[in-house]
Amino acid sequence: MSNAMSPSLHDIMTITSILNRYCQALNQADWDRFASVFAPDATWMTGGTGLPEQFIRSFQGRDEIVSSISKNVSKLEMVVQMNHAPVISVSGDNARAVSTFHEILRADAENGATLIGTFRDELVRSGDSWLILNRYLDFSFIDLVVPRGLVISESRKPLPDCSLSTTH
């Protein structure tokens, strides 16, 4: 039996919100909100056994993460990334989260992909919230078939901020 304390519901909800805010900000190309989920000295990496070289990435620091990802996403006609089933552990001011992601992207009628994998995150407490310190994307499935269908450009409009706040 472990002596570790269970994370508070507030910590679980706040960390889950940060993980989901990452996906929503990416989907909406809201780069200020995207930047807000990372610690200044964050890292972001991809990996997976047999991962094609075109999917291997590594960025150091919030500014490089945001700059590099926004540059790649701006080339896309559509991106929808979804975060699923986070499992979170907290130890003091540090936390780990493991969750499944599913991403559908399309650059144009000839280029696109469906990606599935696991986010492995280390987070650090920042005041009453949390920030991603290290994000590792472990791909488990890549399908380079272009997603078919009609892209609705309205889907990339910024959404209102729905952050959790402890002030009433």
N, C-alpha and C positions, 0 to 999 in steps of 0.2 A: 504494500500500500504506500502511495506517495505522500510525502509531507508537504508538497506544494499546495498553496492556496488556490482555490478556484478563482478564475478571473471574475470581476464584477460584471453584472449585466450591462452597466454603462460602458465598460471597456470593450466588451464583446460587440455591442451595438455601434460604438464609435469606430472601432477597427473595421467592422463590416461596412460601415458607411464610407470609410476611406477607400476600401477596396472597390466598392461599387462606383464611387465618385471618379476613380481612375478610369473605369470603362466608359462612363457617361461623358466625361470630359473629352476622352479620345474620340468617341462617336460623334460628338458635337463640334470637334475641333476648337474647344474652349481651352486655349493654352494657358491662360492665367489660372483657371481652376485645376487644370492638369498639373501645373507646377506646384500648386498648393498642397498636393498629397505627398511630396518628397521632402526629405531633409536636405539641407544645402549640400552635404557631402555624400549624397546617395549614389548607389551603383545600380545599374540595370544591365542584365546579361541574358543571353539565350543559350540553350544547349539541348542535348538529347543525343543518344547514341545513333550514329549514322545520319545526323542532321546535315542536309545539303548546305554547302558553304554560303549560298546566298541568304540563308536564314541565320547565320551566326553573327551576333552583334554584341558589343560591349560598350557601355557609356559610363563615364565617371562624372559625378556632380550633377546637381539639379539642372543647371543651365545647359549642359551638353545633352542630357536626357531629353529635355523639352525641345531644344533646337533640332536634334537629330530625328526624333520621332515626328515632330510637326512637319519637318521637311518631307519625310517619307509619306505621311498620311495626306499631305496636301496634294500629292500626285494621284490620289485615289478618287474615283467617282463615288465610291461608297465604302464605308467600313462600319461593321456592327460587331462589337466585342461584348461578350457576356461573361460575367463572373458567377460561378455556382459553388454552393456547398462549402463555404469556408470553415476550416477547423482551426481554432485559435487557442494558443496558450500564452499566458502572461506570467512574467517573473519580474516583479518590481516595475521598473521603468522600461523594460524590454518585452517585446512580444514576438511571437512567430505565428504566421498564418499560412496555411496550405489550402489552395482552392483550385477548382477546375475552371479552365476558360475555354470558350468556343468563339471563334472569330470568323466572320465571313467578310471578304473584301473583294472589291473589283476595281481595277484601274481603268478598264475600258472593255469593249465587247470581246476582246481577244485575250485579256490578261486578268487573272483573279485567282482566288484560293479560298479554301476552307481549312482552318487551323484548329486543332484541339490539343490541349495540354494541361500542364499544372503550373500555377504560380506558386513559388516558394518565397515568402516574404519575411524579412526581419524588420520590425518596426520599433520606433523609439517614442516614448511619451514626450509630448511637447505641450506644456501647460495642462489644459483639460482635454487635450486631443492627442492624436497619434500621427506620426509621419512614417512613410516608407523609407527605411535606411538602405536596404538591399532588396532588389527584386530580381528573381531568377525565373525565367520562362523555360520550362522543360517541355518541349514539343513531344507529343505522342502520335499525332496523326497530321499529315499534310496532304491535301487533295488540291492539285493545281488545275482542276476543272473550273472554268469560269462560271460563277453563279449566274443563272438566267433569271430574267424577270425585269420588271420596270423599276428603275431607281427614282424615288420621290425626293427631289432636292430639298423640300421643306423639312425633311427629317434631320438636317444638319443645323437647324436653328438652335441657338443657345437656350438652355433650360433654366428656370429659376433656381436659385440656390436653396437647397433643402437640408442644409447642414444641421446636425444636432447641436443644440445650445443648452447650457445649463442655466442661462438667465431667463427669467420669466417676465 
